[in-house]
Amino acid sequence: MAITEKNRGTAKLVRYPHFTLSESLSPEQQDFYESYGFLHFRHFVTPDMVKAILSEAERVQRLWIEQGINVVNGVPIKYGRDVNGMRIVQRFAFLNHYSPLLADLLKDPRLKALFALIGAPDCRIGENEKDGLVFNHYVNTQASNYSRLGWHTDALRDVFYGHKIMPMLNVGIHLDHSSTENGGLRILPGTHNKGLRTLLFKKMYFVNNQPDKEEIGLSVEPGDLTVHDVRLWHRVAQSPFVGEKSRRRVMYVPIVTGKFIPRTEASKPLFYQRLMAITNK
């Protein structure tokens, strides 16, 4: 059950339920999503699968560093330094194109249950669209290039494509423990249904990292899955810790609808992707 408190005449979400994802959604899950714009499912993948995913990411990381890969299908790859000074990839794009294991993970039938949150007949996993399967590696060190991510909505992609904003979900698979005391995902519940003005102008995209009195933080365990609406305002807060304790790794893949618009080797970076590359360090 969602727990709210009155805050200047409005109801602020302060505690939310955790669910288990099966091959269909319950009415309670759909009602909660419609009200708040997100869902949190425990233990979507096993601890062994979490280890396998991390191993695959490290394998692809070595490959990209050796081959000097800086862009995949027009999406810039963000590099940085780990706690030991070694060069690492801090934001992968289309990681599923480089890993059969991760490509198979996106075929998990439970993911199709989330299609009901959009309700369109042409829902699909965006394996070849947007940024594909993204792997974010946040770590707070002096040489890190990715320790936080400013306020944004994922609808900005469609704006810069010059397309109508279509229904979309962003599905996250979390690979590290992250409590609200360790930075991590912050959301503004309910902002997914406040209209175009809120979507475009509520915050300064990516530049604004400031806490919001209405935000809530998500505490996740390795293997948890979260899903949020493309229009929901969210950010990734910087960890107050430095070094290994600050490490947070999470994968995201979109669920999309509408016209099929794949990214290819000929695709060019969008403006917002260049903006992401120079902010939120």
RARAWO-V129868 format. One record per pair of residues at least 6 apart in sequence whose ideal C-beta (glycine too) atoms are under 6 Angstrom apart, sorted by the first residue. I is the first residue (numbers start at 1). GAP is how many residues later the second one is. D is the distance in whole Angstrom. If there is no record, write none. Layout:
I:GAP:D / I:GAP:D
//
This chain:
2:14:5 / 3:11:5 / 3:12:4 / 4:7:4 / 4:9:6 / 5:7:6 / 5:9:5 / 12:202:6 / 13:176:4 / 13:203:6 / 18:22:5 / 18:24:5 / 19:10:6 / 19:22:5 / 21:20:4 / 21:23:6 / 21:89:5 / 23:86:5 / 23:87:6 / 23:90:5 / 24:89:5 / 25:88:5 / 25:91:5 / 33:6:5 / 33:84:5 / 36:153:4 / 36:154:6 / 37:155:3 / 37:191:6 / 37:192:4 / 37:195:4 / 38:149:6 / 38:190:4 / 39:188:5 / 40:186:5 / 41:184:4 / 42:182:6 / 43:180:5 / 44:179:6 / 44:181:4 / 45:178:5 / 50:125:5 / 50:172:5 / 50:173:5 / 56:43:5 / 56:45:5 / 57:78:5 / 60:38:5 / 61:28:5 / 64:25:6 / 70:7:6 / 72:21:5 / 72:22:5 / 73:21:5 / 73:190:4 / 73:191:6 / 73:194:5 / 74:189:6 / 74:193:3 / 74:194:5 / 74:195:6 / 75:18:4 / 75:56:5 / 76:193:6 / 76:197:6 / 76:201:5 / 78:12:5 / 78:13:4 / 78:67:6 / 78:68:6 / 79:10:6 / 80:10:4 / 80:64:5 / 80:65:4 / 80:66:6 / 81:62:3 / 82:6:5 / 83:58:6 / 83:160:5 / 83:161:5 / 90:47:5 / 90:55:6 / 90:56:4 / 91:45:6 / 92:43:4 / 93:38:4 / 93:39:6 / 93:41:6 / 94:38:3 / 95:7:6 / 95:38:5 / 95:40:5 / 96:6:5 / 96:7:5 / 96:10:6 / 96:31:6 / 96:36:6 / 96:37:4 / 102:31:6 / 106:19:5 / 106:21:6 / 114:113:6 / 114:141:6 / 115:8:4 / 118:49:5 / 118:139:6 / 120:137:4 / 122:135:5 / 123:134:5 / 126:128:4 / 126:130:5 / 128:134:4 / 129:127:6 / 129:132:6 / 129:133:6 / 130:27:6 / 130:124:5 / 133:120:5 / 134:118:5 / 135:116:5 / 136:114:5 / 137:112:5 / 138:8:6 / 138:9:6 / 138:110:4 / 139:107:6 / 139:108:5 / 140:7:4 / 140:99:5 / 140:102:5 / 140:106:4 / 145:136:5 / 147:91:5 / 148:61:6 / 148:88:6 / 148:90:4 / 148:132:5 / 149:86:6 / 149:87:4 / 149:131:5 / 150:56:4 / 150:57:6 / 150:58:5 / 150:59:5 / 150:85:6 / 150:130:5 / 151:52:4 / 151:57:5 / 151:82:6 / 151:84:5 / 152:53:5 / 152:54:6 / 153:46:6 / 153:78:5 / 153:80:6 / 154:16:5 / 154:76:4 / 155:10:5 / 155:44:6 / 155:75:5 / 155:76:5 / 156:116:5 / 158:7:5 / 160:110:5 / 160:111:6 / 160:112:5 / 166:91:6 / 166:92:4 / 167:90:5 / 168:62:4 / 168:86:6 / 168:88:5 / 169:58:5 / 169:86:4 / 170:58:6 / 170:82:5 / 170:84:6 / 171:56:5 / 171:82:5 / 172:54:5 / 172:78:5 / 172:80:5 / 173:52:6 / 173:78:5 / 174:46:4 / 174:50:5 / 174:76:5 / 175:47:6 / 175:74:4 / 176:46:6 / 176:72:5 / 176:73:5 / 177:44:6 / 178:6:4 / 178:42:5 / 178:70:5 / 179:40:5 / 180:37:3 / 180:39:6 / 182:57:5 / 183:54:4 / 183:55:5 / 183:56:4 / 185:33:5 / 185:51:6 / 186:29:5 / 186:31:5 / 186:49:5 / 186:51:5 / 187:45:6 / 187:47:4 / 188:26:6 / 188:27:6 / 188:45:4 / 191:41:6 / 191:42:4 / 192:37:4 / 192:39:4 / 192:40:4 / 199:32:5 / 202:31:6 / 206:69:5 / 206:70:6 / 206:73:5 / 207:72:6 / 239:7:4
//
